[in-house]
């Protein structure tokens, strides 16, 4: 009997079904909520990701200004956690 790692099986399935892009996008959206903390998550209204562009709706202008200054850092964090360069840009509104 062959032994497989669950991660390898999931990656094989995603590659064969051509759903890997969607999987990584969903993973990055979920990471927004967990990696950036409760405070930012509380003031985030909506997060979407399509074609490498993450769109984030924030409830406060001051938070939007702060997040724009940290944009490249946030992109690096998300891509590192996903393990794939899925986020290329973030637009805050």
N, C-alpha and C positions, 0 to 999 in steps of 0.2 A: 504494500500500500504506500502510495506517495504522500509525502507531507508537503503542505503548502502553507504559506503565511497568508493570513486573511487579507492583509494589505495588498499582496501580490494578486490575489484572486479578484479583489475589487478593482484594481487597476486594469487587469486583463478584461474584465467585464466592461468597464467604462470605455476602453479603447475599441473594443469590438462593437459596442452599441453606439459609438460616437457621441457619448454623453459626457465626456470628460470636461469639456468647456463649461457646461451647465453645472456639473458637480463642483468645480473649482470656484465658479461664481457664487454659488450658494454658500460654500465654505467661507469665502471672504466676507460675505454679508454677515454670517453668523459670528465671525471673528471680530467684526466691528463692535458688536455688542459685548463680547467677553474681554477682548484685549485692551480696549480703550477705557474700560471701567464703568462703574455704575453712574457716576455723575454725568459723563458724556452720553451714555446710553439713555439716561432719563430725559435729557434735553434734545434727543434725536427723534425727529418725527417719522422719517422714512429713509430707507437705504435701498438703492437699486444698483445693479451692475450689469452693463451690457457693452460688449465689444471693448472691454478694457477700461471703460469709463465708469467710475463709481459716482453716483449722484446721492448726496446726503442733504436732507432737509433738517436744519437746526432751528430750534425755537428762539434762540437769542442771538442778536447781532454781534455782541461781544465775544461769544463762543465761536461764532463763524469766523471772526477776525483772527482769533487765536489759532483755530484749526487751519486756516489758510497759511499761517506762518509755519506750521508743523507738517504741511502736506507731504513733503518728500520723506520725512521720517515715518509718517503713518503708512505710506505706500510700501516702504521697506519692511516695516513690521508685518503688515498683512501678507505680503508676498513671501516673506521668510517663513511665516507660520503655515501658509498654504503649501509651500514647497514648490511653487510654480509662479512665474511672473504674470499673474492674472490681472493685477491692477496697474494700469499705466498712467491714469490721471484721476483726480478727485475733483468734482465740482460741488461747491457748497452753495446752497440756496436757502 
